[in-house]
Amino acid sequence: MLHKIPFFYVLCVALIMLIHMNNPFVYSNIKKCNKHMNSINISNFPGGEGNLCGRFKNILPRFFKTLSYKNLSPYKNLEEFNEPNICYKQIDNFKQCLYKNNGKEQVTKSDEKRKTYKNKSKLLFINSSNSPHFNLKKNWNKNQGLNYLFNRKLMYSHENYKNNVYLKIFNSEKKNYSIHSLGDNSTNDDNTISNKNINNCYEKYNGNNLDKYFDKINKYINVDMYKNKYGEEIYNEIVNLYVKRDIPKNYEQKYFFKNVKKSIIFDIDKYNDEEFEKKIQEEFTNNGVLINTINKKYYNKKNIKRMITILNYLPLLKIINTPMDLKNLKKKYLPLLSHELKIFHFFLVNITAGHFSPSLSLLELQLSLLYIFNPPLDEIIYDIGHQTYIHKILTGRKLLFLSLRQKNGISGFLNIFESSYDKFGAGHSSTALSAIQGIYEGDWQLLCSNKKENDILKIENNCDRSYSPNKFYISIIGDGGLTGGMALEALNYISFLNSKVLIIYNDNRQVSLPTNGKCISGNKPIGAISDHLYDFVKKNGQIIGNENLNKVNHYNSKENNINESDKKENIFTNLNYNYIGPIDGNNIEQVIKILEDIKNKGIQKSTILHILTNKSSDFINSKSPINIMHSIKKNEIFKFNIEELDSCHDENNNEQSKKEDNEKKDTILNDNEIFSNETYINVYTKEMLKYLEKNKNIIFISPAMLGGSGLLDISQKYPKNVYDVGISEQHAVTFSASMSLNKSLNVHLHIYSTFMQRAYDQIIHDLNLQKIPLNIIINRSGLVGEDGATHQGIYDLSYLGVLNNSTIISPSNDISLKKALKYCSINRKEGSIYIRLPKVNTLSNSYMENYLNINIMKDLEEIEKIGDPEYARNNYFGKSQIIQMSREKKGKKLVCIFNMGSMLYNIVNAIKEIEKDEKFSEEFSFSIIDMIFLNPMDKNIIDYVINKNKHNYLITYEDNTLGGFYTHFNNYLIEKNYILKNKLYVKNIYFPNHPIEHATYKEQQEFVKMDQHNLIYRIKNYLTNNF
């Protein structure tokens, strides 16, 4: 009859029995075992003592459907049990307490006396007891479930919260934790209700264990290096704080001069959501952040709590929000904060993706500049800005770092619309020197205008430059940036005017995007200036390298006069700069010392501080070449789900967010059905390697972007054929153009669309006017995603379309690209060819066959025919491709969409959906043309669609902004008087003429309303309003 007793009553009886038994579950505080005896002391609650019931949910999760690992508490006030019946065994890498029958293994009295062990453990899971009262399986029905609890004779523990022993246990035993195996191996389906729950919580806890990620990062950084770099005391502090995670209770008093005003995050639970939003907005504003530019979701309670979870591992950074807070940190402990910033950088950039190694190179410098100087009063400008994540973290934006490079989040570059500490926006290289001189001279002009008339006359007549604004002007530029002509122009003019600025030259022997690829100049970084300074350092016994970076222990300036240059000459002293250096830029003590001297003695003339830095770490060294880590993808360092920062009890919120994500992913086709696994650059590289096997006279030129342009593999195999000219786009164009005059060579210039803007004068003057037959591969045309507004490739059709001696090809798939490359292989007499390659992957073969009506085998055969100049001229050059063509039908209006660029799939998918709508399919019939060429534009297909096939509704769609393909299309319609004569309705769809900020590629399409869903609405609305 026992099986008929309600489960609830049985459960109550079991609980009461547990509480009153003399020897319940071994509710223990396991102490560290004797290494020789392999034994431990056991303690337990005497009957009725302690809050056993209150912790029962944690001990017996089988009863409650959920495991609350986060709430496991240390067991206290445990009395020593005189006759322990469990012994300790060391098995592999985890501890396993085995239940032994008949008392064959006992803990000796001498073992009981061992009380020197300090590391206590938390009981993680118990499924064992020798009490006869727990032989319930003989008396209980299986369906009640309780009998399954006590069959496994195992108990697991871990030393403390830092160790992940429980993960190893679960990894090896997880399968045995199903409802079935907890009992007598029954497979009764009625008893599987908690199995899913246990697995869910297992997965959640596995993720919530952040310790393992921070342990990995410490390994990647190599904590041991601090011993030689900063001494035993700092090394021990770092080990205690970040390896052992032993944070002193009074750490703020120990490490700071005075208490720092705490952020609102320390009182986050005191406020409701609305109050917290108002408070945190106010805090951001006070910290110089222009918070109105940031989406509120990034600083809601949920995301701020995620950041708190990370910052709990970083006690100094958790307190520091602004440079004013930073200045309260005692100088000797700056290396601790430097280590915290590295951890934070590793962890967050791995989550968001972004530029990785550049900020490691300048971490100590960015920290030191904010510690010594007084921004935003003092002007600090970085070249490019991709290396300024530390600057952002310490200037009020650390809590926003989960939004890095995300839509409506903080930028991956400096942005004057984001913070008062970002004094000049950047993104492209070699601009910082001109910018800092302009700011200095502007302030100098105002200073002079406030002087008395006699002083002004003195300034004007005698060119007196002794007056100087009472603040510092600092610009940071790298060896790669100094290869740019604009930087050299500024370097000349700063010295000429004696603008009293400090230029910090970051010498890491890498250009902006290092490649380590072979080329005509070898593996060295680009430029004679870099080589000159390298030789200068080498001759003075201060050569930098991974193995001897720490040998750079002083700077070459006279001890008592910081502004008197060393007698040894170099390019900077020859330009009349006060030269200081070189120093180890990754040793914060050295950097702090020299910056303090500079601040105390002031800038009396244009000054160069030469620092030697290293972008690398143990982790990056293992991922050679370094360019792999210049910028990283999400989870490239270790796999991590952001929801792992949430606690297990947020399950409902997570399920809701998953539901919302699923709703957003309700697309016509998923990406796997549309795209292949190859990028356009991958396809290009493979094709050119094939061509090089037959023709060794193909030459490749790139302005410091070998890796991003797909030339690394080519450079490894054919180094003689590759030129990396450095960050010098203007030189690259003219250099390539003049080389192309040799008709025996087939020259390919690789250049990003965004950087090609810098060489527009050379494109017009040196290339186009002379009709030189150069092949220009435009990388990253169209939208570029997370790099944002400074790197968008959405202008090239506008400024190249006006060039009459240039052919522009916009492939929408890899077949189209291969045809274009075949055409470029033809030895032609004149005219440059521009091939626009987007950043996204190519379309899949199945998509091309099923949606674009491309016969892949037939098109591949045609590629070979294009190698014949006559066939190419008659059948390929300037020809579009018909995706689908409607014929004149009674009662139906004909609509034709003309595509230009890589987003053809959006139009095709949108039209397929519109055709499913009976209302529109009864009234309209659709044609789609992939134009491919601009200059020459396929006018024959336009004539055919309008005159022969009687289409009245024409739509253009392109991956460009104002003045692109649609301008040429509309001009042709006007020229032929088609609009009035044929009563046409014309709709142009193109990118708006305002900056498109950082977001994912998809999000940017949605933002400009050019994704497939918005296209459906826009096309339907256009047709409805003009029907």
Sequence and secondary structure as in RCSB ss.txt:
>XXXX:A:sequence
MLHKIPFFYVLCVALIMLIHMNNPFVYSNIKKCNKHMNSINISNFPGGEGNLCGRFKNILPRFFKTLSYKNLSPY
KNLEEFNEPNICYKQIDNFKQCLYKNNGKEQVTKSDEKRKTYKNKSKLLFINSSNSPHFNLKKNWNKNQGLNYLF
NRKLMYSHENYKNNVYLKIFNSEKKNYSIHSLGDNSTNDDNTISNKNINNCYEKYNGNNLDKYFDKINKYINVDM
YKNKYGEEIYNEIVNLYVKRDIPKNYEQKYFFKNVKKSIIFDIDKYNDEEFEKKIQEEFTNNGVLINTINKKYYN
KKNIKRMITILNYLPLLKIINTPMDLKNLKKKYLPLLSHELKIFHFFLVNITAGHFSPSLSLLELQLSLLYIFNP
PLDEIIYDIGHQTYIHKILTGRKLLFLSLRQKNGISGFLNIFESSYDKFGAGHSSTALSAIQGIYEGDWQLLCSN
KKENDILKIENNCDRSYSPNKFYISIIGDGGLTGGMALEALNYISFLNSKVLIIYNDNRQVSLPTNGKCISGNKP
IGAISDHLYDFVKKNGQIIGNENLNKVNHYNSKENNINESDKKENIFTNLNYNYIGPIDGNNIEQVIKILEDIKN
KGIQKSTILHILTNKSSDFINSKSPINIMHSIKKNEIFKFNIEELDSCHDENNNEQSKKEDNEKKDTILNDNEIF
SNETYINVYTKEMLKYLEKNKNIIFISPAMLGGSGLLDISQKYPKNVYDVGISEQHAVTFSASMSLNKSLNVHLH
IYSTFMQRAYDQIIHDLNLQKIPLNIIINRSGLVGEDGATHQGIYDLSYLGVLNNSTIISPSNDISLKKALKYCS
INRKEGSIYIRLPKVNTLSNSYMENYLNINIMKDLEEIEKIGDPEYARNNYFGKSQIIQMSREKKGKKLVCIFNM
GSMLYNIVNAIKEIEKDEKFSEEFSFSIIDMIFLNPMDKNIIDYVINKNKHNYLITYEDNTLGGFYTHFNNYLIE
KNYILKNKLYVKNIYFPNHPIEHATYKEQQEFVKMDQHNLIYRIKNYLTNNF
>XXXX:A:secstr
 GGGS HHHHHHHHHHHHHH SS S     B  BTTTTB   EE  TT S HHHHHHHH HHHHS   GGG    
 S EE SS  EEEEEETTEEEEEE GGG S   HHHHT      B EEEEE     GGG GGGTS GGG GGGGG
S  EEEEESSTT  HHHHHHHHHGGGGSHHHHTTS   GGG TTHHHHHHHHHHHHHH THHHHHHHHHHHTTTH
HHHHH HHHHHHHIIIIIS    TTHHHHHBSS     GGGGGGGS HHHHHHHHHHHHHHTTB GGGS GGGGS
HHHHHHHHHHHTT HHHHH  SHHHHTTB GGGHHHHHHHHHHHHHHHHHHH EE HHHHHTHHHHHHHHHHS T
TTSEEEESSSTT HHHHIIIIIGGGGGGTTSTTS  SS  TTTBTT  S  SSSS HHHHHHHHHHHHHHHHHHT
S HHHHHHHHHHT      SS EEEEEETTGGGSHHHHHHHHHHHHHT   EEEEEE S  SS      TTTTS 
S HHHHHHHHHHHHTT    TTTGGG    SS TT TTS  SS  HHHHTT EEEEEEETT HHHHHHHHHHHHH
H   S EEEEEE     HHHHTT SGGGGTEE TTSSS   GGGGS GGGHHHHHHHHHHHHHHT  SS HHHHE
EEEEHHHHHHHHHHHHHHH TTEEEEESS TTTTT HHHHHH GGGEEE  S HHHHHHHHHHHTTSTT EEEEE
EEHHHHGGGHHHIIIIIITTT   EEEEEEEB  GGG GGG B SHHHHHTT TTEEEE  SSHHHHHHHHHHHT
S  SS EEEEEEESSEEE HHHHHHHS   HHHHHHHHHHHTSHHHHHHHTTT  EEEE     TT EEEEEEEE
STTHHHHHHHHHHHHH HHHHHHEEEEEEE  EESS  HHHHHIIIIIS   EEEEEESS TTSHHHHHHHHHHH
TTHHHHTT EEEEE   SS   S  HHHHHHHTT SHHHHHHHHHHHHHHT 
